Amino acid sequence: MLNVQEKLSYGLGDFASAFTWASLSLYLMYFYTDVFGISPALVGTLFLVTRLWDAVTDPAVGLLADRTRTRFGRLRPYLLFFSLPLGAMLALTFTTPALSENGRIIYAFVTYITLMGLYTLVNIPYSALPVSMTTDNDERRQLTNYRMLLSYIAFVVISYATLPLVGWLGDGDEQRGFALTYALYGAITFAVFLLTFKGVRERYVEGDSASNPLESLAHIARARPFWIMFATSILIFTLMLMPDSAAIYFFKYYLGKESSVSLFLAMGYASMVAGVIFNQLVMRRFCKRRVMIGANLAYGVALASFFMAADLGAAFYFAAFMAAKFINGIIAPTMWAMVGDIADYVEYQSGRRATGTTSAVTFSHKFGMSIGGLVTGVLFSIYGYTPNTEQSETVLVLIKSMMSVLPAVGALGVAALMLIYPLGDRRMAEIRTAKPTAA
């Protein structure tokens, strides 16, 4: 049995991860276009190139984690040794160097690609920890909920504090403000990951890993649920989370109330925290697959309503966004719990444990996020977005659509994919009983 302290220690790892992930989701696109000074299309290209590199590094780290054996365990060492470089690179990514335009572009590519490589080295082993901590499905669900809860508490803090910190520390100089703010965030990232490393324990580190990487990848490639979840994750991170990065543009250009975006995002993520808590009740009563279908349909309706609410006043667009984020709080931990199911399914099918490899499904999250950034950058370029000036009516409608219609389409796509997903809770109970490492 896992005690509360260990569950909390595990959850703190995603609190630390959020300082990178939330920053990429909420502020990196804006930082690059409006502060750092590179074109939206180039930013989109940067995101895509980085994901092509992730296509190599994510499975490679998963395979490496499967084969790691140290006195600290199989997965925990990655938190110990790579969290400090991750924090340092987060700070450097949000720093604007005194270089020529071409020099800054090269700097952006190098720092962002390196940041995501370090994030992979920490986050994929971290994501695989529940399978090594416990074999109990309910405990794994609880770990997922602790993780999601603390992650979105961090999102609340980051969304509310970042721009005020940038203004305070920069004293009117956004470049200086972002650099100092992210130096602070980098230090927090390192310190909190150390707490996770110290507070969790790997109890189930043995298991027959495949004899070579190609064999491991072949086991994954034959798992149909993996590919359905891969497509699901791409839709979620391409379209459904688009409002996160679009919000600052919406407030700055559509509403002309940039100072209100911090409160807007913080209230949205506070609602998401409530959704994560509510998810614990939902998951005890309903199958994960059914939860995903119903929640994504509701998420699509809430987001679609934002298109009209945007012109009805603050009470309406705040309410629509908070409703969508509450539902998102139900979706996120459910999706992560399903990733753990896939690890068990692969072991059941192949007879070999491959938890680190299966955790490389997180590549689809980053890939989807990059596609979303590419789509945003290309659309901004096509419709004539120019930073720090008054935008055309076409660009304003585009920004509003990114907050509503486009992510709603993604939610409907996820609901459709879940209709063909084969791993319901009853089926998973049978698989866990029959798999080679069943207790």
C-alpha angles and dihedrals in degrees: 000000000000115000125222093256092058093045089050091048090053092048091052088066090068090044085060093043090053092068086068100032097044091047091053092046098045110026116012097084091048092044092053096045103036105024110022091039111229127132122267092238091054091049090053090050090051091053092050096047090051091053091052087057089047088057085070102034100045097058090037092056090046091053092045092051090052089058101039116114119176138144087260092056133255102292108017095073090068090061091049100048105033105038094081094052088045092055092047093049091048088059093047093049091060093045120101110214124210094250138126119271092265090045091053091049091053090046091052092051094047097046096043095046091047091047092054092046090055091044088055092051090055105032103046093055089043091052090052095052098094091064089054094042099053143359092208113108094209091052090050089053090050091051089051091051093048088049095049094043094053092041092057093042084059089048089055091051095045096044092049099039107037103076094040088050090049090052094045099043094039095044091213096329106106094190092055091041094054092046094053094041092054093045085061092045091050091055091049090050092056096044095049094046088056089057090054092048091052097042105049131070131205109221101165106047099135125086139120106278117195114273095241139017095249090056091050092050090048090057090052093046091056092054108097094192089058092059093046090052090045090056091044092053093049091054092047096049096037100049114359095060094042092104089066094064094032095054096082091051090047093055096039099046110014098041101019089224104112093158091064097059094085093057091043094053094041092053090047092053092043085058088049090055088054089050092052090052091048089049089069089064093044095050092053091059107031139048114258092236092055091046090055093050096048096040094050092050089052091045090054092052093048093050094045089054089058090072090068096032091059090073098040099070142274096292091058100045092042090052094048093049094046091050091051092048092048088056090045087057088061093047100048101060090040090057092048091050089053090055088060089051090056091054089056092045092054091050090048092051099041104029089231131101112240105162096142092050093049090050085065084082081092086078087075089058092055093039091052090048090053092049088051089052091047092049091049092048094047093046091048090051094046094049095044106254112181117186121240095010135094109282128227121252090253092056091047092054089047091053091049090049090053087057094050130359100041096051090044089060089053091053092053089050091054091050089052092051092050089059089069097038106117103200108089121165094263092052091048091053089056092047095050090051093051103038118109097252096045111141 
